[in-house]
Amino acid sequence: MPARNSEAAPEVVDALLAASRVLVAVAARSLSAAEEEVTLAQYRTLVVLASRGPQRVADLAAALAVTPATATRMCDRLVHKQLIRRRTEREDRRQVRVALTERGRELVDAVTARRRLEIAEIVKRIPAGQQQVMIEALQRFAESAGEIRDEDWASGWDL
């Protein structure tokens, strides 16, 4: 693991803030094109479940950096929309796990495909030589934030 810098360069932070505004706009556009109406927060919940597999609600709350009560309300809405399902653990009925439904997985896949296309159009405007530098820097950024790599995402784990 690389050594951590003691300070973040303000220019890096500013550049990432600008990039994040672009990415949030791309995410919002791709989500608004979805047939199912979900908020950005609800979509993030679906993405966490898609990437990490079935979760206890408390673990999902931690991954989303929200309270368990907030995660429970979010799950209630997503269950109502049939995008996730709840199951009680056989060994401990107090433990509830949530997972994507097939419909939830399809939504995540469709939104991700739209985002990928729009981001690809933007990236095509960047010279090829600079794209490799971006890959390495953005991978390090995502890893530093604890993001799970796409190739390590859950592949439809069942409860």
PyMOL commands that set and color helices and strands:
alter all, ss='L'
color gray80, all
select helices_A, chain A and resi 10-32+40-52+57-64+68-80+102-123+128-144+150-152
alter helices_A, ss='H'
color red, helices_A
select strands_A, chain A and resi 55-56+84-88+96-100
alter strands_A, ss='S'
color yellow, strands_A
deselect
rebuild
show_as cartoon
